[in-house]
Amino acid sequence: MTEWKEGSAMWLKCKNVFANTWEELKRAADVNLDDKVTIDEWLNFMENTCKQIKAKTMDTPSWYRAWLDVFFDVIDSLGNADGWIECEEFVSFFRVHKIPDEVSRKCFNEITFDGRIAMDRDYFNLVILQYSISNDMNSPGNIHARMLLLLDEQL
């Protein structure tokens, strides 16, 4: 998906973030210490993480912030890697995941209020956090969630 070469700075960053995320996941979620994380363990871990984020007023664990940074960098790298996710970068990323272009484009436009809010790293992180913790179905994060569920008739 990206053009990061093995051994490049971004490739190494990605590798380290995913390794650290896995170690944190195992440490916090693998309750029976079998070096595997079941779906139930994963769900409990994510529920606890979301509760922690809400309780600490959007203070995210370091492993999650690092993961969000890599996620942003992957999407931004599909265009000009300028520190902003533009509509076509967003659409390109979700095209790989079989989300129809018109659905992801509509989602991006709703999330950014038709481009009035720039999708920089901070706003992207907010959207993803809302996806994880918001109960408001009109929040930008839940617009993103509806897209992932292909409920485009609700977009």
GUKOL-20826 format. One record per residue (C-alpha): residue in three letters; x, y, z. Coordinates in pm, whole numbers, padded with zeros to 5 digits, always signed. Layout:
<recs>
ALAXYZ
...
</recs>
This chain:
<recs>
MET+00000+00000+00000
THR+00283+00241+00080
GLU+00610+00282-00103
TRP+00816+00254+00214
LYS+01120+00040+00144
GLU+01226-00225+00393
GLY+01473-00064+00631
SER+01359+00294+00559
ALA+01280+00526+00850
MET+00902+00494+00802
TRP+00921+00118+00754
LEU+01118+00086+01079
LYS+00877+00318+01260
CYS+00583+00108+01144
LYS+00754-00218+01240
ASN+00840-00085+01587
VAL+00494+00056+01650
PHE+00324-00271+01556
ALA+00570-00474+01765
ASN+00514-00243+02064
THR+00137-00254+02012
TRP+00146-00634+02009
GLU+00356-00643+02328
GLU+00119-00402+02502
LEU-00181-00602+02382
LYS-00033-00926+02512
ARG+00067-00765+02842
ALA-00276-00617+02905
ALA-00512-00860+02730
ASP-00360-01209+02732
VAL-00506-01305+03068
ASN-00414-01674+03047
LEU-00059-01594+02925
ASP-00071-01834+02630
ASP+00091-01580+02393
LYS-00238-01556+02204
VAL-00512-01298+02226
THR-00862-01435+02179
ILE-01148-01227+02047
ASP-01292-01203+02398
GLU-00956-01089+02536
TRP-00927-00834+02254
LEU-01279-00700+02313
ASN-01220-00670+02688
PHE-00889-00495+02624
MET-01045-00245+02383
GLU-01341-00182+02615
ASN-01101-00109+02900
THR-00887+00112+02676
CYS-01192+00311+02566
LYS-01306+00350+02928
GLN-00958+00472+03018
ILE-00962+00727+02736
LYS-01306+00855+02838
ALA-01218+00868+03208
LYS-00902+01065+03142
THR-01074+01308+02906
MET-00929+01182+02579
ASP-00584+01102+02724
THR-00472+00811+02510
PRO-00215+00545+02599
SER+00124+00596+02433
TRP+00098+00274+02229
TYR-00238+00394+02087
ARG-00104+00741+02001
ALA+00188+00576+01817
TRP-00053+00348+01629
LEU-00269+00648+01532
ASP+00041+00829+01404
VAL+00134+00536+01181
PHE-00226+00501+01059
PHE-00224+00872+00966
ASP+00116+00839+00794
VAL-00001+00542+00587
ILE-00304+00730+00454
ASP-00108+01053+00401
SER+00166+00864+00214
LEU-00083+00763-00056
GLY-00066+01120-00184
ASN+00198+01381-00126
ALA+00275+01306+00243
ASP+00230+01672+00334
GLY+00084+01626+00682
TRP-00278+01651+00568
ILE-00511+01375+00455
GLU-00690+01491+00145
CYS-01004+01335+00005
GLU-00828+01134-00265
GLU-00577+00992-00014
PHE-00867+00888+00210
VAL-01052+00733-00084
SER-00738+00551-00204
PHE-00681+00399+00140
PHE-01035+00268+00176
ARG-01047+00148-00185
VAL-00787-00113-00086
HIS-01033-00224+00183
LYS-01313-00259-00074
ILE-01509+00048+00035
PRO-01665+00200-00279
ASP-01512+00534-00377
GLU-01843+00717-00363
VAL-01904+00594-00008
SER-01559+00691+00123
ARG-01571+01026-00061
LYS-01910+01105+00093
CYS-01779+01000+00435
PHE-01470+01223+00400
ASN-01686+01518+00300
GLU-01914+01468+00599
ILE-01623+01422+00841
THR-01456+01740+00715
PHE-01782+01934+00676
ASP-01727+01957+00300
GLY-01363+02053+00342
ARG-01417+02330+00597
ILE-01210+02134+00851
ALA-00868+02017+00736
MET-00784+01655+00811
ASP-00454+01715+00989
ARG-00303+01468+01238
ASP-00488+01615+01538
TYR-00828+01610+01369
PHE-00767+01259+01234
ASN-00680+01139+01586
LEU-00998+01299+01720
VAL-01209+01126+01454
ILE-01056+00787+01533
LEU-01100+00841+01907
GLN-01464+00936+01849
TYR-01500+00615+01649
SER-01381+00428+01958
ILE-01576+00607+02231
SER-01859+00829+02104
ASN-02225+00742+02142
ASP-02325+01031+01915
MET-02407+00876+01576
ASN-02350+01214+01409
SER-01997+01259+01542
PRO-01728+01247+01271
GLY-01594+00924+01421
ASN-01927+00751+01388
ILE-01971+00878+01033
HIS-01646+00689+00973
ALA-01791+00384+01153
ARG-02102+00384+00934
MET-01879+00392+00626
LEU-01685+00090+00751
LEU-02012-00093+00803
LEU-02118+00008+00451
LEU-02427+00178+00583
ASP-02388+00441+00314
GLU-02760+00505+00308
GLN-02707+00668+00648
LEU-02425+00892+00523
</recs>
